[in-house]
Amino acid sequence: MELLAPAGNMESFRAAVQAGADAVYVGAPGFNARNLARDLRLEEIAAMIHYCREHGLKLYLAANSLVREQDFPLMIETLAILDELKPDALIVQDLGVIKLVQDHFPGLVLHASTLMAAHNSAVVRSFTDMGFERVVLARELTLKEISAICKKSETEIEVFVHGAMCFSYSGLCLFSSFLGGKSGLRGRCVQPCRRQYTWDAKGGIKSGMRGTRKPSSGKGSYLFSMNDLGGLEAVPWLAEAGVASLKIEGRLRTAHYVSHVVQAYRMVIDADAASFPGVLKKAVQLAEKAMSRKVTSGYFQSPQPVEAITPYHSGNTGLHLGRLDAVTQRKNGSYGGLTLKDELEIGDRLRLHLETSGERHSFTLQEMLKGKDPVAQAMAGEKVQIGLPPDLIPAGSKLIDLYKVDVRTRPQISDMEFGLPDVRVMKDLVVKAQETERGRIATIRRAVCSAAGKEESRPLSVDKGGKGDGRQRGAGQRKSGKSGPVKMKLPLEWWLKTDSIKLLQDRLPFTPDRFLLPLDKAAVSQVGQIKRYMGSGVRNITWCLPPLLFESELAQVQKQLTVLVRSGFKSFQIGHVSQAWMFRGERVHLSCDYTISLMNNQAVAAVEHLGAEAAQLSIESDRTLLGDIIKGSRASSQRIRKGLTVYGAPALFTARLAARHFQYDRVLLSPKGESFTMHRKDGLVRTVPCRPFSLLPYLGELRDMGLDYAVVDLCNLPTSQQDMLALADRLSGATRVTKLPTFNYLGTLE
């Protein structure tokens, strides 16, 4: 069983190897899902690959960021150079990158990133068919579920055993992107899950239009801040289950962390059954010195781990040294006093956490006083004054916690002494690879980024009923006081998504071209009723599979699909790329939800190859990106129809954990007064904004770009008659409606 360690820099790489790692993974420059202070240079990666090859180790490269259309030229060049350097594998999530590798760089081995949300054996089987040699499972699985997947899988399975845990399922978090365009799926996460939130004292939601609110004066909690995963005790069970690789999270962590954690896992992996209890105790003690967050067993023992979140603790990494008494100003600078909970030394790396604002500031300790005397070191229990960076913290500030996140820099062995090849020589190797691959890079760029040829889109089957093509026709009529019916025209075809079957029975003030219904037990049980009151319009219903299916749900979902197909339904929307395989041999129309995250034309081509006739582009996209994807798709002669969710309150967090401190359907306020609510349904907890976003005013512009259809999503929103009349006003372009956020459309997706 392989022990796989993280490395964000050369120092951490050396620490991982010295501590006993069998393999190391690092980030591909510019295309990895960690926002590092500095990406590793290609020559440094080349040196690591060379070292690992010489010493019987493996080097994996995480190229697991979603790639925007405009980033593809650089991505192609990077892949071409990596094809020459030959890492042991690439860890990826973007379907376009996967297609690019398989079409043009077949010598590169692919591992499916945990961001691809492999949460059941069907996903793993489909990834095997796609050509992956290893799959990194979702971190929300229990040991029992992991074991069941391993028994049904031929592909190598990799499991995270230690490090940071995301509150949301990996690959489904939109929170950071929604708040400011910094996509967690592109390595730009601002960690909104680590912030302090407050329950609104005024109670529940009365309207889906509520905007930013002033936070209540009550003390907030760190409701979503997950404790770290620690799986030392689970190692024997994972080995018995057949897991091929144990992965440690932490490319943003220090060499000190990497060294201690890798040593701890090396000890328990190598221990025999008789010595395991004693070795485990020593390994736990060693890992505790790594300066991480509080450690729990994550989901290994239970799908609802009680200690996964400590809501009244900030969840900072590092050793908590204590809370500053107060910040005082002296002639030579600012100081904060505290009684230490652990030893501290000049040169240690510290972090201040201002609880009131949520701000965090890191600095290296330059000065420490005991009384009036400067000291170089202090022990736990001693009262000291900490010299703070100038102009960082105002005098009189309170509620400031101090953490030690790294120890004083010690003398280090040089790369040459360690045995790493000269980086200058490796740079020459990279330059040579660039020259060698120049022609192939140009050829691939022409094929992928600016191919010629256009064809008309192929429509998904829609019952037109003699009403035209749905692009410039009336969306419906409604009564508006004494003025009579108001005719509404939308610039392009639109689909309405709802989780309320009752809404289909209501007399709506508009008529969508297609209804999207969730595939769940309640809805499927009403198939007969739906067919009766929809009549011939039943042909315009699409059943939507969720992006997450647990192993225990697979058989039931397959049965539901069989019932629907036999009942005459032919249109289905998949929420995960693996679900296309569930329809093999069936004559159905497939479309893709935005949860498949399509940000480039090659990703669109990949789902078209799987049989999709229509696909929603990434909901995170900005205006420029949308235009670029559509242009690239047209240039590549893709016939698949392209859509976009243009209205809704999407799940910003989609989580398995239903913590005891959660209060569902109640307004939740961020430190900036943004309002959200949490809903629990079908074994998942979703956190959604109180105000929907809306691109409805830009439908004409989207049509002109070449978008084929728009999706209005009413899931997670109130659907009373009054709410539907308000939506009708928006659809008709009424000027009196309040403005709503536009997600990233008018901004820039980072």
Order of alpha helices (4+ residues) and beta strands (2+ residues): beta-alpha-beta-alpha-beta-alpha-beta-alpha-beta-alpha-beta-alpha-beta-alpha-beta-beta-alpha-beta-alpha-alpha-beta-beta-beta-beta-beta-beta-beta-beta-beta-beta-beta-beta-alpha-alpha-beta-beta-beta-alpha-beta-alpha-alpha-beta-alpha-beta-beta-alpha-beta-alpha-beta-beta-beta-beta-beta-beta-alpha-beta-alpha
